[in-house]
Amino acid sequence: MFLYKIELELTDQTAYLILLAPSDEMAFEYVDSHVARHFIKSPEIRSAAIVEKKRTEAGSGYVIAQ
């Protein structure tokens, strides 16, 4: 399993999704469902790109500064 940081370019903003998936393909399959759960009205996703990918182990994580 891998921990992914995915950058999402939405219609009016950039968002980051952190998720656990067994492969790159599965990570992208999960994007739409996570976006739909987060927003009241699902925004258009213009692009999605893997920014970072880490093997999971105790203490794995990301810092997202804005």
N, C-alpha and C positions, 0 to 999 in steps of 0.2 A: 504494500500500500504506500501511496505517496500523498504528501500534503502539498496542495497547489495554491498558488496565489495567481488569480486570473484577473487581468485588467479588462473592464467592460466599458466600451465607448457607447454611451446611451445618447439619445437625441439631444439632451441639454446638459449632460454632466458625464463625468468619469467616475466609475465605481470599482471597487475591488471585492472579489469574492474569494474567500479562503475555504477550501473544501478538501475532503479526504476521498481518494478514488484509487482503484487498482491500476488504471492506465490513463494516458492522455485522452484517448477516445471517450472513455467513460466520464472523465472530468467534464468534457464539453457537452456530453449528453445531460449532465445534471444542471447546467447553467440556467436553462429556461425555467425549470421548476423552482430554483432558488430565487430567481428574479421575480417570478410571479408571486411567491410567498412574501417577499419583502415589500413590494409596492402595492398600493391599493389598485391602481391602474397600471398594468404592465407596460413599461416604456419600450420603444423600439430599440433593439440591440443592434448597433451599427457594426461593431466588431468585438471580438473576444480573443484575447491572447494570453498565453501562459507567460507570466513574468518570472516566476520562480517555481521550482519543484524540488522537494526534499523528501528523502526516505523518512518514514515515521519512526520515531524512537522517543523515549521519555524526554520531555523538555522541548520537543520540536515546536516551533512557533514562528510568528512573524510580528514585526513592529510596523505599523502603518502610521506614518506621520503626515499631517496635512497642514 
